[in-house]
Amino acid sequence: MKVVFLIGSPRSGTTILENILNCHENIAELYEPYYLWEKFFCADKSDVWQNEKISDRQRENMTREFSLFSRKSKKTMVLDKSPTHSFNIPIVFSVFPKAFWIHIVRDGRDVTLSIRKEWEKRKKMLGEKDFFSLFKTARAMLDRQPFLRYKLMAILHELENSFSFNPYHYLNKSRWKGKVGWGPRFAGWENYLNQHSELEFNAMQWVKSVESVTQYWPLLPRDRKIEVRYESLLLEPEKVICDILNFLDTRPSHGFFEKIPLLINNNFHKWEQEFSRNEIERINPILLPMLKKFKYGCA
């Protein structure tokens, strides 16, 4: 079994790239198995796990679950794109030292815009008491789990951690301290959110995600990691996908490119039209250092 971790800030293209790779005959998508990782590792007040030393039992439990998923899927590679992995590379690497890593990067301004839309969508659901949309959101997450075992594990995990007879509490989990939050909770997130606007917080979610990956990237073996740009994936999909498959030591299966999801090749620079000048001025100081690091043009 080969384990592959797809990391990056949420709304950076992790889901579309996972959907593409999942079309390959040898790759099985284990969709965001937070219910497995959080069962064995403690995330205190944020999504940064607190375990300093990994026990043999923790490794064995996680390895067994991934191996079981591989056997059930009848595929040789298991792909996990859990968003919290960007903050916890040392722990994940310690559990799976032979894993392969793919980091996808997207312009932080487009990411901030997309994250903000996710926050607004959830606030709208609660404000309008849209139970049907809430149910669809939960159902879509469960539908990504292909086997009953993992559906039940996800349900039990949610019930244990945020049980409530009020269905609207499930978009307002205790982990967000009563707020309608979404996405990564970096260390110190609560103080930052209390002292800044939601838009500024959304920008910092991208910064902290890519900052953490940048910090821990040198820890990973050179021949087991690859970094790709979301924008390049849209403009040159076959080249980027073939580069990734070559990195994983496999080739496109028959009819692979006919099965992959349709990519919108101009789905970037939307921030230029949708952010006001005032909004750009508020987020630019937050984003600028990382935008420069990844050589994105700055307004």
Secondary structure, 3 states (H helix, E strand, C coil): CEEEEEECCCCCCHHHHHHHHCCCCCEEECCCCHHHHHHHCCECCCCCECCCCCCHHHHHHHHHHHHHHHHHHCCCEEEECCHHHHHCHHHHHHHCCCCEEEEEECCHHHHHHHHHHHHHHHHHHHHCCCHHHHHHHHHHHHHCCCCHHHHHHHHHHHHHHHCCCCHHHHHCCHHHCCCCCCCCCCCCHHHHHHHCCHHHHHHHHHHHHHHHHHHHHHHCCHHHEEEEEHHHHHHCHHHHHHHHHHHCCCCCCCCHHHHCCCCCCCCCCCHHHHCCHHHHHHHHHHHHHHHHHCCCCCC
